[in-house]
Amino acid sequence: MKKIAVPVANNSLSTHFGHAEHFMIFSTENGQITGHETHSPPPHQPGTYPRWLASLGVTDIIAGGMGQRAIDIFLQNRINVYTGVNVATPEELVLQLLNGTLAAGVNLCDH
């Protein structure tokens, strides 16, 4: 089972996870989405979001871009990080990850 988090702004992937209006967290099993929850993030401070998402049991994060410190904290918490992802709906991105077609690329954040 995976729990995949997607930062959302205007009902699509937020290009920088630190600027997300909310996070959608999808529960998956056997390559299928089994449910999702929407969570409002805590106030944004460096390192807060990765620790908060880890406390929610997230196993993977899909983002357009994020800072290196956040990436490092996710990896320390054994959370897979996919950055440089093109904007799409959260469900489309999760399905792409599950079926192996998610096109991660260059991290869109340079800090």
C-alpha positions as CSV (number, residue, x, y, z in Angstrom):
1,M,0.0,0.0,0.0
2,K,1.2,3.5,-0.9
3,K,0.0,6.9,0.3
4,I,0.8,9.4,-2.4
5,A,0.7,13.2,-1.7
6,V,0.1,15.9,-4.3
7,P,0.3,19.6,-3.5
8,V,-2.7,21.4,-5.1
9,A,-3.4,24.9,-6.2
10,N,-6.4,25.8,-8.4
11,N,-7.4,22.1,-8.6
12,S,-4.1,21.1,-10.2
13,L,-0.6,20.3,-9.2
14,S,1.0,23.3,-7.4
15,T,4.3,24.0,-9.2
16,H,6.0,24.5,-5.9
17,F,4.9,22.3,-3.0
18,G,5.5,25.0,-0.4
19,H,2.8,27.2,-2.0
20,A,0.1,24.6,-2.0
21,E,-3.5,25.5,-1.0
22,H,-3.9,22.0,0.2
23,F,-2.6,18.5,-0.2
24,M,-4.5,15.5,-1.7
25,I,-3.3,12.2,-0.2
26,F,-4.3,9.2,-2.2
27,S,-4.4,5.7,-0.7
28,T,-3.5,3.0,-3.2
29,E,-3.3,-0.8,-3.2
30,N,-2.3,-3.2,-6.0
31,G,-1.8,-0.3,-8.5
32,Q,-5.3,1.1,-7.9
33,I,-6.5,4.2,-6.0
34,T,-8.6,3.1,-3.1
35,G,-9.4,6.5,-1.7
36,H,-8.2,10.0,-1.0
37,E,-8.2,12.7,1.6
38,T,-7.7,16.5,1.4
39,H,-5.6,18.2,4.1
40,S,-4.8,21.8,4.7
41,P,-1.1,22.2,5.5
42,P,0.3,23.8,8.6
43,P,1.9,27.2,8.3
44,H,4.8,27.0,5.9
45,Q,8.2,27.0,7.6
46,P,11.3,25.4,6.2
47,G,11.1,21.6,6.9
48,T,7.5,21.7,8.2
49,Y,5.7,20.1,5.3
50,P,8.0,17.0,4.9
51,R,7.7,16.2,8.6
52,W,3.9,16.8,8.6
53,L,3.4,14.6,5.5
54,A,5.6,11.8,7.0
55,S,3.3,11.9,10.2
56,L,0.3,11.3,7.9
57,G,2.0,8.1,6.6
58,V,2.8,9.4,3.1
59,T,5.2,7.1,1.1
60,D,5.5,9.2,-2.1
61,I,5.3,12.9,-3.0
62,I,4.7,14.3,-6.5
63,A,5.7,17.9,-7.0
64,G,6.7,20.4,-9.7
65,G,9.5,21.7,-7.6
66,M,10.8,21.9,-4.0
67,G,13.9,23.0,-2.2
68,Q,16.8,20.7,-1.6
69,R,16.3,20.8,2.2
70,A,12.7,19.5,1.8
71,I,13.9,16.8,-0.6
72,D,16.5,15.7,2.0
73,I,13.9,15.5,4.8
74,F,11.6,13.5,2.6
75,L,14.4,11.1,1.8
76,Q,15.4,10.8,5.5
77,N,11.8,9.8,6.2
78,R,11.9,7.2,3.4
79,I,9.4,9.1,1.2
80,N,10.0,8.8,-2.5
81,V,10.2,12.3,-4.2
82,Y,9.1,12.9,-7.8
83,T,9.9,16.5,-9.0
84,G,9.8,18.3,-12.3
85,V,6.3,16.9,-13.0
86,N,4.1,18.6,-15.5
87,V,0.9,20.2,-14.2
88,A,-2.1,17.9,-14.3
89,T,-4.9,16.9,-12.0
90,P,-3.8,15.1,-8.8
91,E,-5.7,11.9,-9.8
92,E,-4.0,11.9,-13.3
93,L,-0.6,12.2,-11.7
94,V,-1.2,9.4,-9.2
95,L,-2.5,7.1,-11.9
96,Q,0.6,7.9,-14.0
97,L,2.9,7.1,-11.0
98,L,1.0,3.8,-10.4
99,N,1.2,2.7,-14.1
100,G,4.9,3.8,-14.5
101,T,4.3,6.7,-17.0
102,L,4.9,9.6,-14.6
103,A,7.4,11.9,-16.4
104,A,9.5,13.4,-13.6
105,G,12.1,15.9,-14.9
106,V,14.1,18.8,-13.7
107,N,13.2,20.2,-10.3
108,L,11.3,23.4,-11.0
109,C,12.6,25.0,-7.8
110,D,16.1,26.4,-7.6
111,H,16.4,26.9,-3.9
